[in-house]
Amino acid sequence: DAGVIQSPRHEVTEMGQEVTLRCKPISGHNSLFWYRQTMMRGLELLIYFNNNVPIDDSGMPEDRFSAKMPNASFSTLKIQPSEPRDSAVYFCASSFRVGVQDTQYFGPGTRLTVL
Amino acid sequence: DQQVKQNSPSLSVQEGRISILNCDYTNSMFDYFLWYKKYPAEGPTFLISISSIKDKNEDGRFTVFLNKSAKHLSLHIVPSQPGDSAVYFCAASAGFGNEKLTFGTGTRLTIIP
């Protein structure tokens, strides 16, 4: 299996621009998670989906952030407009929910730099 | 507010010795705890977990201890190997089958040959 695929791996943009991060979960997985990693706050859960439906978006920092999962094999995280404080590594993870606790498999991340 | 805290940003240990990574939590609803390991330019990978009904879980060189009264858990690596050099994240979840994980800020472990 190819694992969780994220693109792009690196993104450098200017303040005010729209940024779209993409994720392809592991085939057959039915839960998908978006995280943000910063030095100060570690790994923060932004939003997660189960069977393509958003379950918890309480971690989305503000209205500038939006996420979609149009089908089981693709999700996007969009920031519009981007700000320098959005600079971080964004991870996508997926799992197959079957029981009490299901292992989340992370992608390699997208390093976002907003100038 | 940081509900899961890893107060040591970094730790250096001699190869062959024991590495002990610590994690504290404040939310008494947390009942499942995990450790993830992360190498540079890669995503975190699951290492070991423990349910609140246990106080110890072992997997090879890795053992996690849970002290519910102190709201503290620790990861022991014995013996430490150079390949263990990575960032270790502690995570917790609350409630049966809850997929939402709360992570700490991570501890960078360096194993000195």
Boltz contact constraints between the chains, C-beta under 6 A:
constraints:
  - contact:
      token1: [A, 31]
      token2: [B, 99]
      max_distance: 6.0
  - contact:
      token1: [A, 42]
      token2: [B, 103]
      max_distance: 6.0
  - contact:
      token1: [A, 42]
      token2: [B, 104]
      max_distance: 6.0
  - contact:
      token1: [A, 42]
      token2: [B, 105]
      max_distance: 6.0
  - contact:
      token1: [A, 42]
      token2: [B, 106]
      max_distance: 6.0
  - contact:
      token1: [A, 43]
      token2: [B, 103]
      max_distance: 6.0
  - contact:
      token1: [A, 56]
      token2: [B, 100]
      max_distance: 6.0
  - contact:
      token1: [A, 91]
      token2: [B, 43]
      max_distance: 6.0
  - contact:
      token1: [A, 100]
      token2: [B, 97]
      max_distance: 6.0
  - contact:
      token1: [A, 101]
      token2: [B, 32]
      max_distance: 6.0
  - contact:
      token1: [A, 103]
      token2: [B, 46]
      max_distance: 6.0
  - contact:
      token1: [A, 106]
      token2: [B, 43]
      max_distance: 6.0
  - contact:
      token1: [A, 106]
      token2: [B, 44]
      max_distance: 6.0
  - contact:
      token1: [A, 107]
      token2: [B, 43]
      max_distance: 6.0
  - contact:
      token1: [A, 108]
      token2: [B, 42]
      max_distance: 6.0
  - contact:
      token1: [A, 108]
      token2: [B, 43]
      max_distance: 6.0
  - contact:
      token1: [A, 109]
      token2: [B, 43]
      max_distance: 6.0
